[in-house]
Amino acid sequence: MVNNLKAVALLAALSAIFMAIGFIVGSFAGLIMGLVFALVMNVAAYWFSDRMALMATGAKEVSIEEAPELHRIVEEVAAQAKLPKPRVAMIQSDQPNAFATGRDPKHGVVAVTTGIMRILDERELSAVLGHELGHIRNRDILIGTIAAVIAGAISFVAWMLQWTLIFGGLGGRGRDNNSGLFGILGLLAIVILAPIAAVIIRMAISRGREYGADEAGAEITGSPLVLARALEKLEAAARVAPMQKLNPSMSHLFIVNPLHAAKGDPGQQQGQGWFVGLFSTHPPITQRIERLEQIARSRNLYA
């Protein structure tokens, strides 16, 4: 509930930034164009999210005959979550990781790497799948798409303003030199700061949805400490072997960041500056584990 309220508040903040740009610029034609463009692109991404995610990550759907144990565990966890059994896919990668996608529970897909099948035991794998089904149950793809629409529109409008400033389209408008200069400086600030603010808020929404999926996974399987143990294993393995040939735009889907070992991802590392952490798609594993331990204590779930 708390994570949902935070997501609503952050989406409202994104909307406020967008509306503020419209008020300052004074012309909504470009804003509407940017919003429509972002809306069309992201609605398409949302509608075909399952196919796009599978293609972008190299995940291939597997049949019950190809992966009977994985299908059995997915079916059991889906029943615990009171959700339809999602489609099951596998990624040929030594790095242990997993993700879920799909525009609603009826179109859900869970994908795991071949590496996760080797490193986790059955209870740990069930806990990870509970996390992924938590994403589906919480409709995180929809929330992420809404955030992407607004953030994309902000970036698009800022890009338009940049070219307007370059070609002097906002130069005079009949005002004195000082007011014209202040107007240009204000618009320059929008061009630079608005997209950064939009990215920071969008990343905060992504981190909040990871916390929410952890909580949902703990509730679905009743094993928060098992999930904590699995996260610790996955994080350690990801640092040693980052996932190869993965588009960075897909990294937010996975339960742990599959690329941070390659990129350094200081936002994931304990003791690093808070500012860099603002641009991280995933919360620090230490904080996620602490939250899961708190859930275990509050609900007496120590098994």
N, C-alpha and C positions, 0 to 999 in steps of 0.2 A: 504493500500500500504506500509506504514512504517513498519507495523508488518510483512508483507511478506518479505521485505528486511532484517529485523532483523533475520527472520527464515533462510533465505538463508545464511546470514553471519555466524550464529551459526552452521549451517550444514557444512559450509566450514571450520569452526574452528575444528569441530569434525573430518572431513576428514584430516585436517592438522596434528592433533595429531596422527591419525592412520598412515599416511605416514611417520611422523617423527620417530615413533617406528620402522617401516620397515627400514628406513635409518640407525638408530643407531644399530639395531640388525644385519643388513647385510644379513639376510636370510629371504626370503619372503615365504618359504614353509609353516611355521607355521602360518604366517599372512593370507595367502590365505585360509588355512584350517579354521581358525577362522572366516574369512569373509564369506566363503561359508556356514559354520554352522549357523552363525547368520542370513544370508540371507534367508536360507531355513526355519528356525524357524519363522522368522518375516514375510516373505511372506505368510506363512500358516496362521499366526495370522491375517494378513491384509485381506486375502481372506475370512476367516471365522470370521471376527471381530464381525459381528452382532450376530451370534450364540454364540460365546464365551462370549461376554459381557452379553448377556441375561442369560446364564447359571451361570456365575460367580456372578452376582448380584441378582439372584433369580427373575428376571423380567419375567413376563408371558404376551404373546401377548393377547390383548383383542379385541373382535369384536365390531362392531358398536352397536349391541344389548346390549352388556355388559356395554359399556361406550359411550353412544350417544353424550353427551355434549363434552367430551374430543375429540372424533373423529371430531366433528364439528369444534372445535377451531383449531385443528391440520390442518384440511383441509383449513380453512380460512387463517391461517398463511403461509402454504405452497403455496397457491395461491399468497399471497403478495410477497413471496420470489421467485416466478416463478420457483418452484421446484415441482417434482412429490410428491404426498402425501406419506409420509413415513409410514411404519408400526407403530403401536401403541402398547406399552407395559406398564404394571403397576407392581410396586414393593410394596408388603405388608410391609410398614414401616411407623411408626409414624413421622419419620423425613421428613420434606418437602425438596425434592431435585429432580433433573432431569438430564438426560444425553442423548446423541445421539451417534450413531455409524453407521457403514456401510461403505463399501469400496468406494461407489460412490452414487450420488443422487438417482439412480434407486434402490439401495439396502439399503436405509436409514431406520433407526429405531429410534424413540424417545420413551424414557421411563420416566415415572413420578412415584413418590411414592404416596401412598394413603394419606400421610400426606400433600403433597403440594396441593391436591385438597380441603383440609379443610381450609388451612391458607391463600391462595391467592384468590383474586377476579378474575373475568374473564379477565380484562385488564392486571393484573399482570401475570396471567398464560400465556396469549398470548405473553407478553414480554419475559418471560422465554423460551417459545417455539421458539420465534424468535431467541434468543441466540443459542438454540440447532440446529435450522436449519441453522444458520450461520456457525456452525461447519461443517455441511454436505456440504454446498455450498463452503466453503473454503477448502474442502478436507483435513481436519485436521488429519483424520485417516491415510492418505497416508504420510503426513509430519511426524507424530509421528512414523510411521513405519520405515521411512528412518533413523530418528534419533536413533531409537532402534537398527536397523541393525548395524550402525557404532559404537554406544556406546557398544553394545553387543560384537562386534568383538574386540574392545579395551580391554574390561574386560576379554574376552577369552584368548587373547594373553598375557595379564598381568598375568593371572592365569598360563599359560604355562611357562612363564619366571620364575615365582615363584618356580615351581618345578624343573626347570633347575638349578636355583641357589642352591636349597636345595641339589640336588644330584651332584653339582660340575661340571656340563656339560660345564660351561663357564670359568672354572678355569684358564688354562694357555694359550693355543693356541700359545705357543712359545714366548710370550712377557715377559718382565721383570716383577718383582714382583710389582713395583709401578704402571705400566700401567695396569697390571692385576687387582690390587686392585681398581684403579679408574674405570676400566670397570665394575667391579662387583657393586661398589657403584652407578654408573650411571644406571645400569640395576635395582638395588634395588629401586632407585628413580622412575623409570618408573613403576615398579610393584605397588608402593604405590600411586603415584601421578596421573598417567594416568587415572585409573578408576574413581578417585575422580573428576578430571577435566571433564571426559565424563558425569558423573552424573550431575554435576553442569550445564553444557551446555544443557543437555537434559531437566533438570528442567526449565531452562530459556526459552527453546522453548515451553514447556508446558504453562508457564505463559504468554508468548507472544500470544499463540493461544487463551487463555482466553480473553485477551484484544481484539483480533481480532474478536472473536465471540460476545463480548459485542457491539462492533462498528457495526457489521453486524446486530445484533438483533435490535439495535436502528434504523438502516436504514430500515430494513424490516417492522417493526411495526410503525416507526415514533414516538416512545414513550420512549426516553432515560430515562426520569425521572421516568416513571413507572417501567422500568427495575431496576433502582437504588433502588427504594422503595422495589421491590421484593427481590433484593439481600440482602438488610438490614434485611428483615424479615427472609429469609432463613438462613443467617449467625447466627442470634440470636438464632433461633431454633436449629441449628446444634450444637451450644455450649452447649445447655441444654441437648440434647438427641442425642449422636453420634449413627450412624447406626450400628446395631449389626450384627455380623457374616459376615462382608464384608472383602474380601481379600484386603489388603492394595494396591496391585498392580492395583486395579480397581478404586482407589479413584480419580485419575486424570481425569476420565471420567465425573465426576459430576460437576454441575455448581458451587457449593460450596463444599469445602472439607468435606466429610461426617464423617471423623474420627478425625479431629483435636482436638475436645473437649476431646476425649479419650487419644490422644497422646500428648496433649499440644500444638503441632504445633506452636512453637513460631514464625515461619516465617509469620504466619497469624496475629499475635497480634501486635498492634501498640506499639511502644516504645521498641520492642525487637531488639536484635543485627542483623545487616545486614547479618552477616555471616550465621546465622541459616536460614535466609530467602532464601539463595542461594539454599537450598535443599527442598524448598516448591514447590508443584505442582501448586498452585494457587497464584495469586497476592493478597495482602491485600485488603479486601473489601473496606476499606477507599479510596484506590487509584483507584479502579474500579469505585466507585461512583463519585469521583472527575472527572474522565475522561468522564463519562456519563453526568455530569453536564456541562462540557466544550462543549460537543457535542450539548447539548440542547441550550446553549447560542450562539454557532456559527451558528446554523441552525434555531434559533427561534422556537424550539420545546418544548413548555412548557405545552402542554395539558396532 
